[in-house]
Amino acid sequence: MTTMAVEPEARKKRAPKGKFAIPGGWVARGFSFEVEWPEDKAVASSIRTQYGG
């Protein structure tokens, strides 16, 4: 079995640790919504695959 070394620039960058601060003058909003689930099983399966539902 061979292993490949990951180059430092190829690694995913992580967010800095600590509490996130919203800049002055900005507004944070959260949204939720509901949709009607399709009756067609193929379409519903596609939605589950794409959005993890």
PQR file with spaces between the fields and no chain letter, atoms N, CA, C, O and H, PARSE charges and radii, in Angstrom:
ATOM       1  N    MET     1       0.844   -1.187    0.000 -0.4000 1.5000
ATOM       2  CA   MET     1       0.000    0.000    0.000 -0.0000 2.0000
ATOM       3  C    MET     1       0.882    1.240    0.000  0.5500 1.7000
ATOM       4  O    MET     1       1.863    1.305    0.741 -0.5500 1.4000
ATOM       5  N    THR     2       0.549    2.202   -0.807 -0.4000 1.5000
ATOM       6  CA   THR     2       1.328    3.432   -0.866 -0.0000 2.0000
ATOM       7  C    THR     2       0.507    4.575   -0.301  0.5500 1.7000
ATOM       8  O    THR     2      -0.717    4.605   -0.424 -0.5500 1.4000
ATOM       9  H    THR     2      -0.248    2.149   -1.409  0.4000 1.0000
ATOM      10  N    THR     3       1.195    5.504    0.313 -0.4000 1.5000
ATOM      11  CA   THR     3       0.521    6.690    0.822 -0.0000 2.0000
ATOM      12  C    THR     3       1.114    7.902    0.133  0.5500 1.7000
ATOM      13  O    THR     3       2.295    7.932   -0.211 -0.5500 1.4000
ATOM      14  H    THR     3       2.190    5.479    0.413  0.4000 1.0000
ATOM      15  N    MET     4       0.277    8.889   -0.056 -0.4000 1.5000
ATOM      16  CA   MET     4       0.734   10.103   -0.720 -0.0000 2.0000
ATOM      17  C    MET     4       0.782   11.223    0.302  0.5500 1.7000
ATOM      18  O    MET     4      -0.146   11.385    1.094 -0.5500 1.4000
ATOM      19  H    MET     4      -0.683    8.865    0.224  0.4000 1.0000
ATOM      20  N    ALA     5       1.846   11.987    0.289 -0.4000 1.5000
ATOM      21  CA   ALA     5       1.959   13.141    1.174 -0.0000 2.0000
ATOM      22  C    ALA     5       1.139   14.290    0.607  0.5500 1.7000
ATOM      23  O    ALA     5       1.129   14.520   -0.602 -0.5500 1.4000
ATOM      24  H    ALA     5       2.600   11.855   -0.355  0.4000 1.0000
ATOM      25  N    VAL     6       0.468   14.994    1.467 -0.4000 1.5000
ATOM      26  CA   VAL     6      -0.335   16.141    1.044 -0.0000 2.0000
ATOM      27  C    VAL     6       0.519   17.388    1.176  0.5500 1.7000
ATOM      28  O    VAL     6       1.049   17.688    2.246 -0.5500 1.4000
ATOM      29  H    VAL     6       0.476   14.807    2.449  0.4000 1.0000
ATOM      30  N    GLU     7       0.642   18.103    0.078 -0.4000 1.5000
ATOM      31  CA   GLU     7       1.422   19.333    0.097 -0.0000 2.0000
ATOM      32  C    GLU     7       0.709   20.362    0.974  0.5500 1.7000
ATOM      33  O    GLU     7      -0.522   20.395    0.983 -0.5500 1.4000
ATOM      34  H    GLU     7       0.212   17.859   -0.791  0.4000 1.0000
ATOM      35  N    PRO     8       1.430   21.192    1.703 -0.5600 1.5000
ATOM      36  CA   PRO     8       0.790   22.170    2.602  0.2800 2.0000
ATOM      37  C    PRO     8      -0.229   23.056    1.910  0.5500 1.7000
ATOM      38  O    PRO     8      -1.273   23.344    2.495 -0.5500 1.4000
ATOM      39  N    GLU     9       0.034   23.504    0.676 -0.4000 1.5000
ATOM      40  CA   GLU     9      -0.910   24.380    0.000 -0.0000 2.0000
ATOM      41  C    GLU     9      -2.156   23.643   -0.487  0.5500 1.7000
ATOM      42  O    GLU     9      -3.149   24.286   -0.828 -0.5500 1.4000
ATOM      43  H    GLU     9       0.882   23.270    0.201  0.4000 1.0000
ATOM      44  N    ALA    10      -2.129   22.309   -0.528 -0.4000 1.5000
ATOM      45  CA   ALA    10      -3.270   21.529   -0.978 -0.0000 2.0000
ATOM      46  C    ALA    10      -4.235   21.228    0.165  0.5500 1.7000
ATOM      47  O    ALA    10      -5.358   20.786   -0.075 -0.5500 1.4000
ATOM      48  H    ALA    10      -1.322   21.786   -0.251  0.4000 1.0000
ATOM      49  N    ARG    11      -3.813   21.461    1.388 -0.4000 1.5000
ATOM      50  CA   ARG    11      -4.690   21.201    2.536 -0.0000 2.0000
ATOM      51  C    ARG    11      -5.779   22.251    2.608  0.5500 1.7000
ATOM      52  O    ARG    11      -5.602   23.393    2.184 -0.5500 1.4000
ATOM      53  H    ARG    11      -2.901   21.821    1.583  0.4000 1.0000
ATOM      54  N    LYS    12      -6.927   21.830    3.163 -0.4000 1.5000
ATOM      55  CA   LYS    12      -8.017   22.779    3.335 -0.0000 2.0000
ATOM      56  C    LYS    12      -7.675   23.745    4.461  0.5500 1.7000
ATOM      57  O    LYS    12      -7.153   23.345    5.502 -0.5500 1.4000
ATOM      58  H    LYS    12      -7.072   20.902    3.506  0.4000 1.0000
ATOM      59  N    LYS    13      -7.972   25.002    4.244 -0.4000 1.5000
ATOM      60  CA   LYS    13      -7.735   25.997    5.282 -0.0000 2.0000
ATOM      61  C    LYS    13      -8.914   25.988    6.240  0.5500 1.7000
ATOM      62  O    LYS    13     -10.066   25.870    5.822 -0.5500 1.4000
ATOM      63  H    LYS    13      -8.396   25.327    3.399  0.4000 1.0000
ATOM      64  N    ARG    14      -8.624   26.110    7.507 -0.4000 1.5000
ATOM      65  CA   ARG    14      -9.671   26.131    8.516 -0.0000 2.0000
ATOM      66  C    ARG    14      -9.922   27.561    8.980  0.5500 1.7000
ATOM      67  O    ARG    14      -9.047   28.424    8.909 -0.5500 1.4000
ATOM      68  H    ARG    14      -7.688   26.206    7.847  0.4000 1.0000
ATOM      69  N    ALA    15     -11.133   27.782    9.451 -0.4000 1.5000
ATOM      70  CA   ALA    15     -11.482   29.087    9.978 -0.0000 2.0000
ATOM      71  C    ALA    15     -10.688   29.336   11.256  0.5500 1.7000
ATOM      72  O    ALA    15     -10.370   28.391   11.977 -0.5500 1.4000
ATOM      73  H    ALA    15     -11.844   27.081    9.508  0.4000 1.0000
ATOM      74  N    PRO    16     -10.368   30.580   11.543 -0.5600 1.5000
ATOM      75  CA   PRO    16      -9.639   30.861   12.779  0.2800 2.0000
ATOM      76  C    PRO    16     -10.473   30.482   13.994  0.5500 1.7000
ATOM      77  O    PRO    16     -11.699   30.595   13.986 -0.5500 1.4000
ATOM      78  N    LYS    17      -9.791   30.033   15.030 -0.4000 1.5000
ATOM      79  CA   LYS    17     -10.503   29.650   16.249 -0.0000 2.0000
ATOM      80  C    LYS    17     -10.962   30.895   16.985  0.5500 1.7000
ATOM      81  O    LYS    17     -10.356   31.960   16.873 -0.5500 1.4000
ATOM      82  H    LYS    17      -8.796   29.940   15.037  0.4000 1.0000
ATOM      83  N    GLY    18     -12.025   30.747   17.727 -0.4000 1.5000
ATOM      84  CA   GLY    18     -12.551   31.867   18.486 -0.0000 2.0000
ATOM      85  C    GLY    18     -13.956   32.211   18.023  0.5500 1.7000
ATOM      86  O    GLY    18     -14.471   31.628   17.069 -0.5500 1.4000
ATOM      87  H    GLY    18     -12.517   29.881   17.818  0.4000 1.0000
ATOM      88  N    LYS    19     -14.555   33.142   18.696 -0.4000 1.5000
ATOM      89  CA   LYS    19     -15.925   33.533   18.401 -0.0000 2.0000
ATOM      90  C    LYS    19     -15.974   34.406   17.152  0.5500 1.7000
ATOM      91  O    LYS    19     -15.138   35.289   16.963 -0.5500 1.4000
ATOM      92  H    LYS    19     -14.137   33.616   19.471  0.4000 1.0000
ATOM      93  N    PHE    20     -16.953   34.148   16.313 -0.4000 1.5000
ATOM      94  CA   PHE    20     -17.149   34.947   15.107 -0.0000 2.0000
ATOM      95  C    PHE    20     -17.786   36.275   15.495  0.5500 1.7000
ATOM      96  O    PHE    20     -18.761   36.307   16.246 -0.5500 1.4000
ATOM      97  H    PHE    20     -17.632   33.431   16.467  0.4000 1.0000
ATOM      98  N    ALA    21     -17.240   37.352   14.991 -0.4000 1.5000
ATOM      99  CA   ALA    21     -17.792   38.678   15.266 -0.0000 2.0000
ATOM     100  C    ALA    21     -18.362   39.256   13.978  0.5500 1.7000
ATOM     101  O    ALA    21     -17.721   39.223   12.928 -0.5500 1.4000
ATOM     102  H    ALA    21     -16.448   37.326   14.381  0.4000 1.0000
ATOM     103  N    ILE    22     -19.560   39.779   14.076 -0.4000 1.5000
ATOM     104  CA   ILE    22     -20.198   40.406   12.924 -0.0000 2.0000
ATOM     105  C    ILE    22     -19.686   41.847   12.842  0.5500 1.7000
ATOM     106  O    ILE    22     -19.768   42.591   13.819 -0.5500 1.4000
ATOM     107  H    ILE    22     -20.081   39.806   14.929  0.4000 1.0000
ATOM     108  N    PRO    23     -19.167   42.233   11.696 -0.5600 1.5000
ATOM     109  CA   PRO    23     -18.630   43.595   11.556  0.2800 2.0000
ATOM     110  C    PRO    23     -19.694   44.660   11.804  0.5500 1.7000
ATOM     111  O    PRO    23     -20.879   44.429   11.564 -0.5500 1.4000
ATOM     112  N    GLY    24     -19.272   45.807   12.278 -0.4000 1.5000
ATOM     113  CA   GLY    24     -20.179   46.917   12.533 -0.0000 2.0000
ATOM     114  C    GLY    24     -20.947   47.313   11.287  0.5500 1.7000
ATOM     115  O    GLY    24     -20.371   47.383   10.202 -0.5500 1.4000
ATOM     116  H    GLY    24     -18.309   45.995   12.473  0.4000 1.0000
ATOM     117  N    GLY    25     -22.226   47.571   11.424 -0.4000 1.5000
ATOM     118  CA   GLY    25     -23.056   47.969   10.296 -0.0000 2.0000
ATOM     119  C    GLY    25     -23.640   46.797    9.520  0.5500 1.7000
ATOM     120  O    GLY    25     -24.463   47.000    8.628 -0.5500 1.4000
ATOM     121  H    GLY    25     -22.694   47.515   12.306  0.4000 1.0000
ATOM     122  N    TRP    26     -23.230   45.571    9.845 -0.4000 1.5000
ATOM     123  CA   TRP    26     -23.753   44.383    9.181 -0.0000 2.0000
ATOM     124  C    TRP    26     -24.903   43.820    9.997  0.5500 1.7000
ATOM     125  O    TRP    26     -25.001   44.070   11.199 -0.5500 1.4000
ATOM     126  H    TRP    26     -22.561   45.406   10.570  0.4000 1.0000
ATOM     127  N    VAL    27     -25.773   43.059    9.344 -0.4000 1.5000
ATOM     128  CA   VAL    27     -26.901   42.423   10.009 -0.0000 2.0000
ATOM     129  C    VAL    27     -26.862   40.928    9.702  0.5500 1.7000
ATOM     130  O    VAL    27     -26.712   40.531    8.547 -0.5500 1.4000
ATOM     131  H    VAL    27     -25.693   42.856    8.368  0.4000 1.0000
ATOM     132  N    ALA    28     -26.995   40.110   10.730 -0.4000 1.5000
ATOM     133  CA   ALA    28     -27.057   38.657   10.533 -0.0000 2.0000
ATOM     134  C    ALA    28     -28.521   38.232   10.607  0.5500 1.7000
ATOM     135  O    ALA    28     -29.236   38.596   11.541 -0.5500 1.4000
ATOM     136  H    ALA    28     -27.117   40.433   11.668  0.4000 1.0000
ATOM     137  N    ARG    29     -28.949   37.476    9.635 -0.4000 1.5000
ATOM     138  CA   ARG    29     -30.334   37.015    9.594 -0.0000 2.0000
ATOM     139  C    ARG    29     -30.357   35.522    9.324  0.5500 1.7000
ATOM     140  O    ARG    29     -29.519   35.005    8.585 -0.5500 1.4000
ATOM     141  H    ARG    29     -28.368   37.181    8.877  0.4000 1.0000
ATOM     142  N    GLY    30     -31.298   34.842    9.910 -0.4000 1.5000
ATOM     143  CA   GLY    30     -31.490   33.427    9.644 -0.0000 2.0000
ATOM     144  C    GLY    30     -32.847   33.222    8.988  0.5500 1.7000
ATOM     145  O    GLY    30     -33.814   33.909    9.318 -0.5500 1.4000
ATOM     146  H    GLY    30     -31.978   35.262   10.511  0.4000 1.0000
ATOM     147  N    PHE    31     -32.916   32.296    8.079 -0.4000 1.5000
ATOM     148  CA   PHE    31     -34.158   32.048    7.357 -0.0000 2.0000
ATOM     149  C    PHE    31     -34.487   30.567    7.407  0.5500 1.7000
ATOM     150  O    PHE    31     -33.593   29.720    7.431 -0.5500 1.4000
ATOM     151  H    PHE    31     -32.131   31.737    7.811  0.4000 1.0000
ATOM     152  N    SER    32     -35.741   30.270    7.424 -0.4000 1.5000
ATOM     153  CA   SER    32     -36.199   28.891    7.267 -0.0000 2.0000
ATOM     154  C    SER    32     -37.398   28.921    6.324  0.5500 1.7000
ATOM     155  O    SER    32     -38.079   29.939    6.201 -0.5500 1.4000
ATOM     156  H    SER    32     -36.467   30.958    7.405  0.4000 1.0000
ATOM     157  N    PHE    33     -37.642   27.815    5.673 -0.4000 1.5000
ATOM     158  CA   PHE    33     -38.755   27.766    4.744 -0.0000 2.0000
ATOM     159  C    PHE    33     -39.241   26.335    4.629  0.5500 1.7000
ATOM     160  O    PHE    33     -38.537   25.394    4.996 -0.5500 1.4000
ATOM     161  H    PHE    33     -37.089   26.988    5.773  0.4000 1.0000
ATOM     162  N    GLU    34     -40.432   26.185    4.125 -0.4000 1.5000
ATOM     163  CA   GLU    34     -41.018   24.876    3.893 -0.0000 2.0000
ATOM     164  C    GLU    34     -41.419   24.784    2.426  0.5500 1.7000
ATOM     165  O    GLU    34     -41.843   25.765    1.816 -0.5500 1.4000
ATOM     166  H    GLU    34     -41.004   26.949    3.828  0.4000 1.0000
ATOM     167  N    VAL    35     -41.275   23.591    1.879 -0.4000 1.5000
ATOM     168  CA   VAL    35     -41.688   23.353    0.505 -0.0000 2.0000
ATOM     169  C    VAL    35     -42.562   22.116    0.479  0.5500 1.7000
ATOM     170  O    VAL    35     -42.492   21.270    1.370 -0.5500 1.4000
ATOM     171  H    VAL    35     -40.930   22.794    2.374  0.4000 1.0000
ATOM     172  N    GLU    36     -43.377   22.021   -0.539 -0.4000 1.5000
ATOM     173  CA   GLU    36     -44.220   20.837   -0.699 -0.0000 2.0000
ATOM     174  C    GLU    36     -43.372   19.716   -1.296  0.5500 1.7000
ATOM     175  O    GLU    36     -42.727   19.896   -2.329 -0.5500 1.4000
ATOM     176  H    GLU    36     -43.434   22.708   -1.263  0.4000 1.0000
ATOM     177  N    TRP    37     -43.379   18.563   -0.637 -0.4000 1.5000
ATOM     178  CA   TRP    37     -42.580   17.428   -1.093 -0.0000 2.0000
ATOM     179  C    TRP    37     -43.221   16.822   -2.341  0.5500 1.7000
ATOM     180  O    TRP    37     -44.431   16.595   -2.354 -0.5500 1.4000
ATOM     181  H    TRP    37     -43.903   18.416    0.202  0.4000 1.0000
ATOM     182  N    PRO    38     -42.436   16.553   -3.395 -0.5600 1.5000
ATOM     183  CA   PRO    38     -43.013   16.010   -4.631  0.2800 2.0000
ATOM     184  C    PRO    38     -43.518   14.581   -4.444  0.5500 1.7000
ATOM     185  O    PRO    38     -42.925   13.800   -3.700 -0.5500 1.4000
ATOM     186  N    GLU    39     -44.610   14.245   -5.119 -0.4000 1.5000
ATOM     187  CA   GLU    39     -45.171   12.902   -5.032 -0.0000 2.0000
ATOM     188  C    GLU    39     -44.390   11.906   -5.882  0.5500 1.7000
ATOM     189  O    GLU    39     -44.393   10.710   -5.591 -0.5500 1.4000
ATOM     190  H    GLU    39     -45.092   14.880   -5.724  0.4000 1.0000
ATOM     191  N    ASP    40     -43.725   12.383   -6.922 -0.4000 1.5000
ATOM     192  CA   ASP    40     -42.933   11.515   -7.797 -0.0000 2.0000
ATOM     193  C    ASP    40     -41.708   11.018   -7.026  0.5500 1.7000
ATOM     194  O    ASP    40     -40.879   11.817   -6.592 -0.5500 1.4000
ATOM     195  H    ASP    40     -43.723   13.354   -7.158  0.4000 1.0000
ATOM     196  N    LYS    41     -41.597    9.703   -6.859 -0.4000 1.5000
ATOM     197  CA   LYS    41     -40.510    9.123   -6.062 -0.0000 2.0000
ATOM     198  C    LYS    41     -39.139    9.380   -6.665  0.5500 1.7000
ATOM     199  O    LYS    41     -38.168    9.524   -5.923 -0.5500 1.4000
ATOM     200  H    LYS    41     -42.271    9.054   -7.212  0.4000 1.0000
ATOM     201  N    ALA    42     -39.029    9.442   -7.985 -0.4000 1.5000
ATOM     202  CA   ALA    42     -37.742    9.706   -8.626 -0.0000 2.0000
ATOM     203  C    ALA    42     -37.269   11.127   -8.325  0.5500 1.7000
ATOM     204  O    ALA    42     -36.085   11.353   -8.073 -0.5500 1.4000
ATOM     205  H    ALA    42     -39.819    9.325   -8.588  0.4000 1.0000
ATOM     206  N    VAL    43     -38.189   12.072   -8.351 -0.4000 1.5000
ATOM     207  CA   VAL    43     -37.842   13.459   -8.058 -0.0000 2.0000
ATOM     208  C    VAL    43     -37.470   13.607   -6.577  0.5500 1.7000
ATOM     209  O    VAL    43     -36.499   14.285   -6.243 -0.5500 1.4000
ATOM     210  H    VAL    43     -39.150   11.888   -8.556  0.4000 1.0000
ATOM     211  N    ALA    44     -38.237   12.977   -5.702 -0.4000 1.5000
ATOM     212  CA   ALA    44     -37.948   13.032   -4.274 -0.0000 2.0000
ATOM     213  C    ALA    44     -36.585   12.419   -3.973  0.5500 1.7000
ATOM     214  O    ALA    44     -35.845   12.944   -3.141 -0.5500 1.4000
ATOM     215  H    ALA    44     -39.027   12.426   -5.973  0.4000 1.0000
ATOM     216  N    SER    45     -36.246   11.325   -4.633 -0.4000 1.5000
ATOM     217  CA   SER    45     -34.952   10.684   -4.450 -0.0000 2.0000
ATOM     218  C    SER    45     -33.822   11.598   -4.905  0.5500 1.7000
ATOM     219  O    SER    45     -32.773   11.666   -4.264 -0.5500 1.4000
ATOM     220  H    SER    45     -36.848   10.899   -5.309  0.4000 1.0000
ATOM     221  N    SER    46     -34.036   12.293   -6.004 -0.4000 1.5000
ATOM     222  CA   SER    46     -33.038   13.229   -6.511 -0.0000 2.0000
ATOM     223  C    SER    46     -32.803   14.362   -5.519  0.5500 1.7000
ATOM     224  O    SER    46     -31.664   14.769   -5.293 -0.5500 1.4000
ATOM     225  H    SER    46     -34.888   12.237   -6.525  0.4000 1.0000
ATOM     226  N    ILE    47     -33.875   14.865   -4.933 -0.4000 1.5000
ATOM     227  CA   ILE    47     -33.753   15.937   -3.939 -0.0000 2.0000
ATOM     228  C    ILE    47     -32.985   15.451   -2.720  0.5500 1.7000
ATOM     229  O    ILE    47     -32.110   16.152   -2.213 -0.5500 1.4000
ATOM     230  H    ILE    47     -34.801   14.534   -5.117  0.4000 1.0000
ATOM     231  N    ARG    48     -33.313   14.246   -2.248 -0.4000 1.5000
ATOM     232  CA   ARG    48     -32.591   13.690   -1.107 -0.0000 2.0000
ATOM     233  C    ARG    48     -31.109   13.544   -1.404  0.5500 1.7000
ATOM     234  O    ARG    48     -30.267   13.828   -0.551 -0.5500 1.4000
ATOM     235  H    ARG    48     -34.024   13.677   -2.660  0.4000 1.0000
ATOM     236  N    THR    49     -30.789   13.099   -2.616 -0.4000 1.5000
ATOM     237  CA   THR    49     -29.394   12.916   -3.001 -0.0000 2.0000
ATOM     238  C    THR    49     -28.657   14.258   -3.030  0.5500 1.7000
ATOM     239  O    THR    49     -27.523   14.355   -2.559 -0.5500 1.4000
ATOM     240  H    THR    49     -31.472   12.868   -3.309  0.4000 1.0000
ATOM     241  N    GLN    50     -29.292   15.281   -3.575 -0.4000 1.5000
ATOM     242  CA   GLN    50     -28.632   16.574   -3.719 -0.0000 2.0000
ATOM     243  C    GLN    50     -28.525   17.350   -2.411  0.5500 1.7000
ATOM     244  O    GLN    50     -27.540   18.053   -2.188 -0.5500 1.4000
ATOM     245  H    GLN    50     -30.213   15.202   -3.958  0.4000 1.0000
ATOM     246  N    TYR    51     -29.531   17.229   -1.543 -0.4000 1.5000
ATOM     247  CA   TYR    51     -29.590   18.084   -0.365 -0.0000 2.0000
ATOM     248  C    TYR    51     -29.546   17.341    0.961  0.5500 1.7000
ATOM     249  O    TYR    51     -29.685   17.955    2.019 -0.5500 1.4000
ATOM     250  H    TYR    51     -30.332   16.658   -1.724  0.4000 1.0000
ATOM     251  N    GLY    52     -29.353   16.029    0.919 -0.4000 1.5000
ATOM     252  CA   GLY    52     -29.200   15.273    2.148 -0.0000 2.0000
ATOM     253  C    GLY    52     -30.448   15.201    3.001  0.5500 1.7000
ATOM     254  O    GLY    52     -30.353   15.100    4.224 -0.5500 1.4000
ATOM     255  H    GLY    52     -29.240   15.530    0.060  0.4000 1.0000
ATOM     256  N    GLY    53     -31.609   15.252    2.386 -0.4000 1.5000
ATOM     257  CA   GLY    53     -32.870   15.245    3.148 -0.0000 2.0000
ATOM     258  C    GLY    53     -33.349   13.885    3.515  0.5500 1.7000
ATOM     259  O    GLY    53     -34.393   13.750    4.153 -0.5500 1.4000
ATOM     260  H    GLY    53     -31.686   15.334    1.392  0.4000 1.0000
